[in-house]
Amino acid sequence: MFLRFCLTLLLCQSLFAVELDFATFFGGEYGEQGADVALDSEGNIYVIGQTRDVPASPGALYSVTGTSYDIFVLKLNPTGTQILYLAVFGGTGRETGKGITVDAEGCAYVTGWTFSDDFPVTPGAAQTTFGGGTRDAFVAKLSADGSRFVYATYLGGSLFEDGEAIAVDAAGRAVVTGTTASPDFVTTEGALELGRPGTNRSAYVTRLSADGSTLEWSALVGGSGQDQAHAVTLDADGSVWIAGSTTSADFPVSAGAYQTSQKGSDDAFVARLSADGATLEASTLLGGATCVRPLADSACDQALAVTLDAGRPILAGNTITSDFPVTNASTQGGGVAYGDAFVARFDRDLRQLELSTLLGGPSEDQATDVVTDLSGAMFVSGTTGSRNFPTTPDAVQTEFGLLDEAFLVELDPTDGSVLYATLLGGQSGDRGYALATDARGKVVISGETGSREFPVTPGVIQPELADIRNEGGDAFIAQLTFEPKPRLTSNGIVNGASLLGGVIAPGEIISLFGRAIGPEEALGLQLDAGGAVTSELGGVRVLVNGVPAPLLYVGLNQINAVVPYAAAALPVASLEVERDGFRSAPLTLRVEPSAPALFALSGSGVGQGAILNQDASVNGPDNPARRGDIVVLYATGEGLTEPAGVDGALAAEPLPHPVSEVRVSIDGLNAEILYAGGAPGLVAGVLQINARVPAAARSGAATPVSFTAGGRRSPAGVTLAIE
């Protein structure tokens, strides 16, 4: 029990390569575009767009009644070499596909808009008849094999609606957003109704039941002007984020928001709605005041995409304001004569603009989507008309063609600097529309291209351009692999017992926190052939002044390690995490002779200590020690030992003892120490102290206990139960 208890206590708690995996055309004679893209857990790729002449694959959904553009939903295998299904559907009018997402079962959810009064809706759907006016939004769910609709519904009123973006929650409920001009657009009781259309347009947010039969809630967000939502994403708590643009001087913003009043004629916005659609939890505008408008209908500032990183919204879009707010001096914008792309990150409550940067050159640049990887790096897609759009030397393509080019950029999450940037295109115009990424470092971009020179790869589903009628070209899908780079968080190196940082000591057990610093599936310590704890685990190493540290635990965002004893040789230490050959930026900490801390049973650094009673049972309020009993404390940070500590060695005879003096205080009283040294069978760095409970100590379920080593006292907050 002794060994199991202690091991449980410990364990339960640069340069990079970018590869073009594949690139392919997809389309027919009349022109297609890859409007949006999604990935499932197996790496399969889903694309939505529109087509006039591409037939459905055998066994896939095919429901077409006209000769105009219809919706296609394409599912590819992870290598782009096989069509798993191609579904095509629409009515007699024109359809536009805009948004796609996929659930855990591989069912695709799509949205867009239709001009057809005979769009193939399903019986029992939330809205089975065309709302009127020019067009309605639609929402549809496809079966996992693409052979049928699970449901398909209109969504709209008497004028027009656009379905711009879609998300799905864990319960299979689709959330769709877009723009409505219909004064009779359906809202539900209790949901927000801000800015119902009259002469204006409003953003809408609607959640459907899992079977598509009802609108669970439907809300409007806007003011008295023109409000358009272009993007939606869901938070972990079910709240809904939308982003777009507004001309409304009275657009609803939250108290204390970053920007509470309109600066230009139109600004970008981002807003968070409660999970039931009833409350506007946070909302802010974002934009500049000086709009350099090249065309009468150009938006000064608009957000076209939103994603979340640890609950913080990241926006992407474009600006033509000369005073758009940026946070980094090295912003990469090239001037706003025709507009720059922007990427901006807020805190969760939208009070602080944490990061904002521009991307572009002297011509028009627009960011259309943004996603993040496990490390927090931001990937941005879009289109540039700038011949000198900044690319990196390792780009797939650095040369600009004759017309617009698609781009893919990776930004550092700390300051927005460019880590990687490439163009994608040829000589005849190319546009990047959407991105998807997964935990494997795969980044998929979709868009449209008219360029026969587009950099397609061998063996893909369509290696040549099919559009022969010059109606916009074909869709393209390209996949690149980026290794998520390990990133230690600021102040992310702490004592493994107290969870407090600032200094380290030789032999101290530490916890390191960050992003993508270890494998997705956590690993516990392993022993080498000599019986010592290894300093490499799952492709991960922790380097302290270049010396590998013994590893006790490695997980995606946390590592537990032991500071090498050689750290005592220098007053400061540089710590890096290396994962699969990729290193984090180093963090520097001061080295002290000791950094004492007691382990708490909860692993939180405070509360009931990880203490054994005299009979080897676990101490606690229901099992207190008696006065005069010997209790066993577990600690770390005592510093150098005699005999000298050996990195990763398991404590054995002769057991090491701290060089510095050790004292124990229980209830403010000095306690007799019977033993202070290595914990037999545990890694060097675990200190075991056997101390006697003072006879004068008071009874209590939470009696303070601490120890000192080398004159430094362990942090307060750890307790011992005394009968």
C-alpha positions in Angstrom: 0.0 0.0 0.0 2.9 2.3 0.9 4.4 2.2 -2.6 1.1 2.3 -4.4 0.0 5.3 -2.4 3.1 7.3 -3.2 3.2 6.4 -6.8 -0.5 7.4 -7.2 0.3 10.7 -5.5 3.0 11.5 -8.0 1.4 10.2 -11.2 -2.2 11.3 -11.0 -1.8 14.7 -11.1 12.0 26.2 -33.0 12.2 24.7 -36.2 9.3 22.9 -37.7 8.4 21.0 -40.9 5.3 21.8 -43.0 4.3 19.3 -45.7 1.7 19.6 -48.5 0.0 16.2 -48.1 -2.2 16.7 -51.1 -4.0 19.2 -53.3 -6.8 18.4 -55.7 -9.3 20.0 -58.0 -13.0 19.1 -57.7 -15.6 20.1 -60.2 -17.3 19.9 -63.6 -17.7 22.1 -66.7 -19.7 24.9 -65.1 -17.6 25.9 -62.0 -17.6 24.9 -58.4 -16.3 26.3 -55.1 -15.3 24.7 -51.8 -17.3 27.1 -49.6 -16.6 25.3 -46.3 -14.8 22.3 -45.0 -14.9 20.0 -42.0 -12.9 17.1 -40.6 -14.2 14.0 -38.7 -12.3 12.1 -36.0 -10.8 9.7 -38.6 -9.4 12.6 -40.7 -12.1 12.3 -43.5 -12.8 15.6 -45.2 -16.2 17.1 -45.9 -16.7 20.0 -48.3 -19.8 21.9 -49.3 -20.4 24.0 -52.4 -22.6 24.3 -55.4 -22.5 22.7 -58.8 -24.5 22.5 -62.0 -23.3 19.3 -63.6 -21.4 17.0 -61.2 -23.4 13.8 -60.6 -23.8 12.2 -57.2 -21.7 9.1 -56.5 -23.4 5.7 -56.6 -25.6 5.2 -53.6 -25.4 8.8 -52.4 -28.2 11.3 -52.1 -29.3 12.8 -55.4 -32.3 15.1 -55.4 -32.3 17.6 -58.2 -35.3 19.1 -60.1 -33.7 22.0 -62.0 -30.8 22.9 -64.2 -29.4 25.8 -62.0 -26.8 25.4 -59.3 -27.4 22.8 -56.7 -25.7 21.9 -53.4 -22.9 19.3 -53.3 -21.6 17.7 -50.2 -18.3 15.8 -50.8 -16.7 13.4 -48.4 -13.0 12.5 -49.1 -10.7 10.0 -47.5 -7.8 11.6 -45.5 -5.4 11.4 -48.4 -7.6 13.0 -51.0 -7.4 9.9 -53.2 -10.9 8.6 -52.9 -14.5 10.0 -52.9 -16.3 8.3 -50.1 -19.6 9.9 -51.2 -20.8 12.9 -53.2 -24.3 14.0 -52.5 -26.1 16.5 -54.7 -29.5 18.2 -54.0 -31.6 21.2 -54.8 -34.7 22.6 -56.3 -35.6 24.3 -59.6 -34.0 27.6 -58.4 -30.5 28.3 -57.5 -28.9 27.1 -54.3 -25.8 28.3 -52.5 -23.9 26.1 -50.0 -22.1 28.0 -47.2 -21.5 26.1 -44.1 -20.7 22.5 -43.0 -19.9 20.7 -39.8 -19.8 17.0 -38.8 -20.8 15.2 -35.6 -19.1 12.3 -33.8 -21.1 9.8 -35.9 -19.9 11.2 -39.2 -23.2 12.9 -40.1 -22.8 16.2 -42.0 -24.8 19.3 -41.2 -25.1 21.9 -43.8 -26.6 25.3 -44.4 -26.8 27.9 -47.2 -29.7 29.4 -49.1 -32.2 28.5 -51.8 -34.3 30.3 -54.3 -36.4 27.2 -54.8 -39.9 26.7 -53.6 -39.5 23.0 -54.2 -36.3 22.5 -52.2 -36.3 18.8 -51.1 -37.3 19.3 -47.4 -38.3 16.2 -45.4 -41.7 15.5 -43.9 -42.0 16.7 -40.3 -39.2 19.2 -40.6 -39.4 22.5 -38.7 -40.4 24.5 -41.9 -41.6 22.5 -44.9 -42.8 25.4 -47.1 -40.9 28.2 -48.7 -41.2 31.4 -46.6 -41.6 33.7 -49.6 -39.6 36.6 -51.0 -36.4 35.8 -52.9 -34.7 33.2 -50.9 -34.7 31.2 -47.7 -32.0 29.7 -45.6 -31.9 25.9 -45.4 -30.6 23.5 -42.8 -30.0 19.8 -43.5 -28.5 16.8 -41.8 -27.2 13.9 -44.0 -26.8 10.3 -42.9 -23.2 9.1 -42.2 -23.0 7.3 -45.5 -24.4 10.3 -47.4 -27.3 8.3 -48.9 -30.2 10.3 -47.4 -31.4 13.3 -45.5 -31.9 12.8 -41.8 -33.8 16.0 -42.1 -33.9 19.0 -44.4 -35.8 22.2 -43.6 -36.3 25.8 -44.8 -35.6 28.6 -42.5 -37.0 31.9 -43.5 -39.8 34.5 -43.7 -41.4 36.6 -46.4 -38.4 38.5 -47.7 -35.0 36.8 -47.7 -32.6 34.9 -45.5 -29.0 33.7 -45.8 -27.7 30.7 -44.0 -24.0 31.6 -43.4 -22.6 29.2 -40.9 -23.5 26.1 -38.8 -22.3 24.3 -35.7 -23.5 21.2 -33.9 -23.5 20.4 -30.2 -22.8 17.0 -28.5 -26.6 16.3 -28.5 -26.8 16.6 -32.2 -28.6 20.0 -32.2 -27.6 22.2 -35.1 -27.1 25.9 -34.5 -27.2 28.1 -37.6 -26.6 31.8 -38.1 -27.0 34.2 -40.9 -28.9 37.3 -42.0 -32.6 38.0 -42.3 -34.5 40.8 -43.9 -37.9 39.3 -43.1 -40.1 41.2 -40.5 -41.9 37.8 -39.8 -38.7 35.8 -39.3 -39.6 33.2 -36.6 -38.3 33.8 -33.1 -39.3 31.8 -30.1 -40.6 32.8 -26.7 -37.9 33.8 -24.3 -35.2 34.1 -26.9 -33.4 37.4 -27.7 -35.2 39.7 -30.1 -32.9 42.6 -30.7 -33.4 44.5 -33.9 -36.3 42.8 -35.7 -36.1 43.7 -39.4 -38.2 46.4 -41.0 -36.1 48.4 -43.4 -33.0 46.9 -41.9 -31.5 43.4 -41.7 -30.7 41.5 -38.6 -28.4 38.7 -37.6 -30.3 35.6 -36.5 -29.2 32.5 -34.4 -31.4 29.4 -34.4 -31.0 26.1 -32.7 -32.9 23.1 -34.1 -33.9 19.9 -32.2 -31.7 16.9 -32.9 -34.3 15.5 -35.4 -34.8 18.9 -37.1 -38.5 18.9 -36.3 -38.6 22.0 -34.1 -36.8 25.3 -33.5 -35.7 24.9 -29.9 -34.9 28.6 -29.9 -34.5 31.3 -32.4 -33.1 34.7 -31.7 -32.4 38.0 -33.4 -29.3 40.2 -32.7 -29.0 43.6 -34.1 -30.0 47.3 -34.1 -31.7 49.7 -36.4 -29.2 49.3 -39.3 -27.8 46.5 -41.4 -26.5 43.6 -39.3 -25.0 40.5 -40.8 -23.7 37.3 -39.1 -21.1 35.4 -41.0 -19.8 32.8 -38.4 -20.8 30.7 -35.4 -19.1 28.5 -32.9 -20.1 26.8 -29.7 -18.4 27.1 -26.3 -17.9 24.2 -23.9 -20.8 25.4 -21.7 -23.2 25.5 -24.7 -23.1 29.2 -25.2 -23.1 30.4 -28.8 -20.6 32.8 -30.4 -21.4 34.7 -33.6 -19.4 37.3 -35.5 -20.2 39.6 -38.4 -20.6 43.2 -39.3 -23.1 46.0 -38.4 -24.0 49.5 -39.5 -26.2 49.9 -36.5 -25.2 52.8 -34.2 -27.4 51.1 -31.5 -26.0 47.6 -31.9 -26.3 45.9 -28.6 -23.0 45.7 -26.7 -22.3 44.6 -23.1 -21.3 46.8 -20.3 -17.5 47.2 -20.1 -17.0 45.8 -23.6 -13.8 46.6 -25.5 -15.6 48.9 -27.9 -19.1 50.1 -27.0 -19.8 52.6 -29.8 -19.6 52.5 -33.5 -16.4 54.1 -34.9 -17.0 53.9 -38.6 -20.0 53.5 -40.8 -19.8 49.8 -40.2 -17.9 47.8 -37.7 -17.1 44.1 -37.0 -18.9 42.6 -34.1 -18.6 39.4 -31.9 -21.3 38.3 -29.4 -21.9 35.5 -27.0 -25.4 34.2 -26.4 -26.4 32.0 -23.5 -27.0 28.3 -24.2 -30.8 28.9 -24.2 -30.6 31.9 -26.5 -32.2 34.1 -23.9 -29.3 36.3 -22.8 -26.7 38.4 -24.6 -23.8 37.5 -22.3 -21.1 39.6 -24.0 -20.9 41.7 -27.1 -18.4 44.1 -28.6 -17.7 46.1 -31.7 -14.3 46.2 -33.4 -13.2 48.7 -36.0 -11.5 51.9 -36.9 -12.9 55.3 -37.6 -11.2 56.3 -40.8 -12.7 54.2 -43.6 -10.9 54.3 -46.9 -13.7 52.9 -49.1 -12.6 51.9 -52.6 -16.2 50.9 -53.6 -19.5 52.3 -52.4 -20.6 48.9 -51.0 -17.3 48.0 -49.3 -17.6 47.1 -45.6 -15.2 49.2 -43.5 -14.7 46.3 -41.0 -16.2 42.9 -41.1 -15.6 39.6 -39.2 -16.0 36.6 -41.4 -14.9 33.9 -39.0 -14.8 33.1 -35.3 -13.2 30.3 -33.4 -12.3 29.7 -29.7 -9.1 29.1 -27.9 -9.5 28.2 -24.3 -12.8 30.1 -24.3 -11.4 33.2 -25.9 -12.9 34.3 -29.3 -10.6 34.8 -32.3 -12.0 36.7 -35.2 -10.8 36.9 -38.8 -12.0 39.3 -41.5 -10.9 42.4 -43.4 -10.6 46.1 -42.7 -10.3 49.2 -44.9 -9.9 51.5 -42.0 -6.5 53.2 -41.5 -6.8 53.2 -37.7 -7.9 49.6 -37.1 -6.7 48.7 -33.6 -3.6 46.5 -33.6 -1.6 45.2 -30.6 1.8 44.4 -32.1 4.3 46.8 -33.5 5.3 44.4 -36.2 1.9 44.0 -37.7 2.1 42.7 -41.2 -0.5 44.8 -43.0 0.5 46.4 -46.3 -1.8 49.4 -46.3 -5.6 49.9 -46.4 -6.1 51.4 -49.8 -8.0 48.2 -50.8 -8.1 46.5 -47.4 -6.1 44.2 -45.2 -6.9 40.9 -43.5 -7.1 41.1 -39.8 -6.9 38.5 -36.9 -8.0 39.5 -33.4 -8.3 37.7 -30.1 -10.4 38.9 -27.1 -10.7 37.7 -23.6 -13.8 35.7 -22.9 -15.8 38.7 -21.5 -14.9 40.8 -24.5 -13.4 43.5 -22.3 -9.8 43.3 -23.5 -8.3 43.0 -27.0 -5.5 40.5 -26.3 -4.1 40.4 -29.8 -4.8 42.1 -33.1 -2.7 42.0 -36.2 -3.1 42.8 -39.9 -2.0 40.7 -42.9 -1.5 41.8 -46.4 0.1 44.0 -49.0 -0.9 47.1 -51.0 -3.9 45.5 -52.8 -7.0 43.8 -51.4 -6.5 41.1 -48.7 -9.3 39.3 -46.9 -9.2 36.6 -44.2 -12.1 34.2 -44.5 -11.5 31.7 -41.8 -9.4 31.0 -38.7 -8.8 27.8 -36.6 -6.3 26.9 -33.9 -4.2 23.8 -33.2 -3.4 22.1 -29.9 -0.6 24.6 -29.1 -2.9 27.6 -29.7 -1.2 28.5 -33.0 -3.7 30.3 -35.3 -4.2 29.3 -38.9 -5.8 31.8 -41.3 -7.1 31.4 -44.8 -8.1 34.0 -47.3 -7.5 35.7 -50.5 -4.9 38.3 -51.5 -4.5 40.5 -54.5 -1.1 41.8 -53.3 1.9 40.7 -55.3 4.1 41.1 -52.3 2.0 39.3 -49.8 4.5 38.2 -47.2 5.4 34.5 -47.4 8.0 32.4 -45.5 10.9 30.7 -47.2 9.5 27.2 -46.5 6.2 28.0 -48.2 4.6 25.7 -50.7 4.4 28.6 -53.0 6.0 32.0 -52.7 5.4 33.5 -56.2 2.3 35.5 -57.0 0.4 34.7 -60.2 -1.5 37.1 -62.4 -4.7 37.5 -60.4 -5.8 36.8 -56.8 -4.2 34.0 -54.8 -5.4 31.9 -51.9 -3.3 32.1 -48.8 -2.7 30.1 -45.7 -0.9 31.7 -42.7 0.1 30.4 -39.3 0.4 33.0 -36.5 2.1 32.8 -33.2 -0.5 32.9 -30.4 1.6 35.1 -28.2 2.1 38.1 -30.4 0.5 37.3 -33.8 3.8 37.1 -35.6 3.9 35.0 -38.8 5.3 31.5 -38.3 4.4 30.2 -41.8 2.8 31.7 -44.8 2.1 30.3 -48.3 0.2 31.2 -51.4 -1.8 28.7 -53.2 -2.8 29.2 -56.8 -1.7 29.8 -60.4 -2.3 32.3 -63.2 -6.1 32.6 -63.4 -7.4 33.6 -60.0 -7.7 31.6 -56.8 -9.6 32.2 -53.5 -9.3 30.6 -50.1 -12.6 30.2 -48.2 -12.4 27.8 -45.3 -10.2 25.8 -43.0 -10.4 22.8 -40.7 -7.8 21.3 -38.4 -7.5 18.3 -36.1 -5.3 17.0 -33.3 -2.9 15.3 -35.8 -1.7 18.7 -37.1 -3.7 18.4 -40.3 -4.9 21.7 -41.8 -7.3 21.5 -44.7 -8.1 24.5 -46.8 -10.9 24.7 -49.4 -11.7 27.4 -52.0 -12.0 27.9 -55.7 -9.5 28.1 -58.5 -9.4 28.9 -62.2 -5.7 28.1 -62.5 -4.6 25.0 -64.4 -1.2 25.5 -62.7 -2.7 25.1 -59.2 -0.2 22.9 -57.3 -2.1 19.6 -57.3 -0.4 16.4 -56.2 -0.3 12.9 -57.9 -3.0 10.3 -57.2 -5.7 12.7 -56.1 -9.4 12.5 -57.1 -9.1 15.1 -59.8 -5.6 16.2 -61.0 -6.8 18.5 -63.8 -9.1 21.5 -64.0 -12.5 20.6 -65.4 -14.2 24.0 -65.8 -14.2 24.6 -69.6 -16.9 27.3 -69.6 -14.9 29.8 -67.5 -17.6 30.1 -64.9 -15.3 30.6 -61.9 -13.2 27.4 -62.0 -13.3 24.4 -59.8 -13.3 23.9 -56.1 -9.9 23.0 -54.6 -9.1 21.1 -51.5 -5.5 21.0 -50.0 -4.2 19.5 -46.9 -1.0 20.4 -45.1 0.6 18.9 -42.0 1.9 21.2 -39.2 3.5 19.7 -36.1 1.8 21.5 -33.2 4.7 23.2 -31.5 5.0 22.7 -27.7 4.5 26.0 -25.8 5.1 26.5 -22.1 2.7 29.0 -20.6 4.1 32.0 -18.8 4.6 31.1 -15.1 3.8 27.6 -16.2 6.6 25.9 -14.2 5.7 25.2 -10.6 6.6 23.0 -7.6 4.8 19.7 -8.1 3.6 19.7 -4.5 2.6 23.3 -3.8 1.8 24.3 -7.4 3.6 27.6 -6.7 6.4 28.8 -9.0 9.1 31.4 -9.2 12.2 29.3 -8.4 13.4 25.7 -8.7 15.8 23.6 -6.7 18.0 20.6 -7.6 16.0 17.4 -7.2 12.7 19.2 -6.9 9.6 17.6 -8.5 8.1 20.2 -10.8 4.9 20.4 -12.9 5.1 22.1 -16.3 2.0 23.5 -17.9 1.5 24.5 -21.5 -0.1 23.7 -24.8 0.8 20.6 -26.9 3.7 19.8 -24.6 3.0 16.1 -24.5 1.0 13.3 -26.2 -2.8 13.3 -26.3 -2.8 10.0 -24.3 -1.1 10.6 -21.0 1.8 8.3 -19.9 3.2 7.5 -16.5 6.8 7.0 -15.6 8.8 4.2 -17.0 12.0 2.5 -15.8 15.0 1.9 -18.0 17.1 -1.3 -18.0 19.0 -0.2 -15.0 15.9 0.5 -13.0 16.0 4.3 -13.2 13.1 6.6 -14.2 13.6 7.5 -17.9 14.2 11.0 -19.1 12.3 10.4 -22.4 8.6 9.4 -22.4 6.3 9.3 -25.4 8.7 11.4 -27.5 8.9 14.0 -24.8 11.9 15.4 -22.9 12.3 18.3 -20.5 15.7 19.9 -20.7 17.1 22.0 -17.8 20.2 23.8 -19.0 20.3 21.1 -21.6 20.3 18.2 -19.2 17.3 15.8 -19.6 15.1 15.6 -16.5 13.5 12.3 -15.3 9.9 12.3 -16.3 7.1 11.1 -14.0 4.1 12.0 -16.2 3.5 13.4 -19.6 0.2 14.6 -20.9 -1.0 17.0 -23.6 -0.9 20.1 -21.4 1.0 18.9 -18.3 4.3 17.3 -17.5 5.7 16.2 -14.1 9.5 16.0 -14.0 12.4 16.1 -11.5 14.9 18.9 -11.8 18.4 17.4 -12.5 20.8 17.7 -9.6 23.3 19.4 -11.9 21.0 22.5 -11.9 22.7 23.4 -8.6 25.8 24.5 -10.5 24.2 27.7 -11.9 22.2 30.5 -10.4 19.6 30.4 -13.2 18.2 27.6 -15.3 16.7 27.5 -18.8 13.9 25.0 -19.2 12.6 23.7 -22.5 10.1 21.0 -23.5 11.0 18.9 -26.5 8.2 16.9 -28.1 8.9 14.7 -31.2 12.0 16.8 -31.9 10.3 20.2 -31.6 11.3 22.4 -28.8 9.4 25.1 -26.9 10.7 28.5 -26.3 12.8 28.4 -23.1 11.7 29.7 -19.8 14.3 31.0 -17.3 14.0 30.5 -13.5 16.2 31.2 -10.6 17.8 28.2 -8.9 17.7 28.1 -5.1 19.4 25.6 -2.8 15.9 24.4 -1.7 12.3 24.9 -2.6 10.4 22.9 0.0 6.8 21.9 -0.3 4.5 19.2 1.2 2.3 17.1 -1.0 -1.5 17.5 -0.4 -3.8 14.5 -0.8 -5.9 16.4 -3.4 -2.9 17.4 -5.5 -3.9 21.0 -5.2 -1.1 22.1 -2.9 -3.4 22.9 0.0 -5.7 21.0 2.4 -5.3 17.5 3.9 -1.7 16.4 3.5 -0.6 13.3 1.8 0.3 11.8 5.2 0.4 8.2 6.6 -0.5 7.4 10.1 1.7 5.2 12.3 -0.2 2.1 11.2 0.4 3.0 7.5 -3.3 4.1 7.0 -4.0 7.4 5.2 -4.4 10.3 7.6 -7.6 12.3 7.4 -10.5 13.8 9.5 -12.1 10.3 9.7 -8.8 8.7 10.5 -6.8 11.2 12.6 -3.4 10.6 14.2 -2.9 10.7 18.0 -0.6 12.9 19.9 2.8 11.1 20.2 2.2 9.0 17.1 4.7 9.0 14.3 3.3 10.3 11.0 4.9 10.0 7.6 5.0 13.2 5.4 5.9 13.3 1.7 7.6 16.3 0.3 10.0 17.6 -2.3 12.4 20.5 -2.9 14.9 19.6 -0.1 17.8 20.2 -2.5 21.1 18.4 -2.6 21.6 15.1 -0.7 24.3 13.0 0.8 25.1 10.6 -0.8 24.7 12.8 -3.9 21.4 12.4 -5.6 21.4 10.5 -8.9 18.8 11.7 -11.5 16.0 9.2 -11.9 17.4 6.7 -9.4 14.9 5.0 -7.0 15.9 5.5 -3.4 17.8 2.5 -2.0 20.4 1.8 0.7 22.3 3.8 1.5 19.3 6.2 1.6 20.1 9.8 0.7 19.6 12.5 3.3 19.3 16.3 2.7 22.5 18.3 3.0 20.4 21.1 4.5 18.8 21.0 7.9 15.2 19.8 7.9 12.7 20.9 10.6 9.0 20.1 10.9 6.3 22.2 12.5 2.9 20.8 13.6 0.4 23.2 15.0 3.2 25.7 15.3 5.3 23.4 17.5 8.6 21.8 16.6 8.1 18.1 15.9 10.7 15.4 16.6 12.1 14.1 13.4 13.0 10.4 13.4 13.8 10.2 9.7 14.3 12.6 6.8 15.6 11.2 3.5 14.7 9.4 0.4 11.5 7.5 0.2 12.5 3.9 -0.3 11.6 2.6 -3.8 10.5 6.1 -5.1 12.4 8.4 -7.4 15.1 10.7 -6.1 13.4 14.0 -5.3 10.7 12.5 -3.1 11.5 13.3 0.5 10.0 11.2 3.3 9.9 12.6 6.8 8.9 10.6 9.8 7.9 13.0 12.6 6.3 12.6 16.0 3.1 14.6 16.7 3.9 16.9 19.6 2.1 16.0 22.8 1.0 19.7 23.1 -0.6 19.8 19.7 -4.3 20.6 19.6 -6.9 18.3 18.3 -8.4 19.2 15.0 -9.4 18.0 11.5 -7.1 20.5 9.8 -4.0 21.2 12.0 -1.3 23.2 10.1 1.8 21.3 9.2 5.0 22.6 7.4 8.6 21.9 7.1 11.8 23.9 6.4 14.9 22.9 4.4 17.9 25.1 4.2 16.1 27.9 6.0 13.2 28.0 3.5 9.7 27.1 4.8 7.1 25.2 2.8 4.0 27.1 1.8 1.2 27.3 4.3 -2.1 25.5 3.7 -1.3 21.8 4.2 -3.0 20.2 7.2 -2.9 17.1 9.4 -5.8 15.5 11.3 -5.2 15.0 15.0 -7.5 13.1 17.4 
